[in-house]
Amino acid sequence: MLLEAQQVVRSQADALLTVMNRMDDTVCRAMELIYRQTGPDKPGVLVVTGIGKSGLAGQRVSASFASTGTPSHFLHPVEAMHGDLGRIRTGDLILMLSYGGQTDELIRLMDFVKRSAVSTIVITSTRQSPLGRLADIAIELGNIEEACPLRLAPTTSITCMSAVADALMLGVMSMRNFSAADFAAFHPAGSLGRKLLKVSEVMSFHAGKNLVVVHGQNTLREALATEHSAGRRAGALVVVDNNAAIAGILTDADIRRRISSLESIIDSPISSIMTRNPKCIRPQQLASEALELMNRHRIDELPVVDDSGRPLGMVDVQDMVSLRIIE
């Protein structure tokens, strides 16, 4: 059974390599058409369609386009003939998935969109298929042998169509200069969304509110007297210089180390016991970057500073735990 399973994967991998070698400039023209029709200054939508297993793959393809900056929705070709043609507007673009290229429902839909002057792209086995001949751009996959023992169930052909559609999607994404920040805006929930949160969104201590900021010449007694009694207490004080830029950090551990050596510190200047040049992070960086920095240097508090080094807040390891950035 294991050998059979491995053979299924091997046959699909071989087919993907064959399709890759067949790819030509029609793929680039398809990317350019999608970008041009659905660009920032265009109201067009990429309408993806297909039936059967190709339709199920098309739903995933449409969702992938939408999540990477290309407005898209899926249109079932049968429902289209029963009122959903209203989902297609002038200026939209149709992407059809059909390995055989001769499905009646898709041919009927193609007839409508051609009369409506809507651009069409088809991913199919051959440009000589009915849909291949009718499309504005036909991406040809070539002859593909299904991995199914009967050579009937759509398996390898679906894998290859999906791979080519992903190539279109990622190519258009690159043309849009789609950034990690853009991606985060479309994925606010779940573990992926948490990984894309920015430091400014997770820090619970803010300068001017609940973050204690003191000067290096203050004594520890004076600094502790300024701590807020209400709300959650941070495990560190942020120390600034005369220009209000960060000069150091004084953690609970710094104080414990000095107490353990029996030194009198309560009336000592903070600058004499603080950690100088502490690790810091910018508010626009990802929370995952903050976590990596804290893990690498084995610290629990990380000051958040602006470009001038002035403290804006602080990220605490508990911020990561509460948002499940740390599992």
HUDA-V777701 format. One record per helix or strand of 2 or more residues. SS is the DSSP state (H for helix, E for strand). FROM is the first residue (numbers start at 1). LEN is the number of residues. If there is no record, write none. Layout:
SS;FROM;LEN + SS;FROM;LEN
//
This chain:
H;2;21 + H;25;14 + E;46;5 + H;53;15 + E;72;5 + H;77;4 + H;84;4 + E;93;5 + H;104;12 + E;119;6 + H;130;5 + E;137;4 + H;156;20 + H;180;7 + H;190;6 + H;199;4 + E;205;3 + E;213;3 + H;220;6 + E;236;5 + E;245;7 + H;252;9 + H;270;3 + E;275;2 + E;280;2 + H;287;11 + E;301;5 + E;310;7 + H;317;6
//
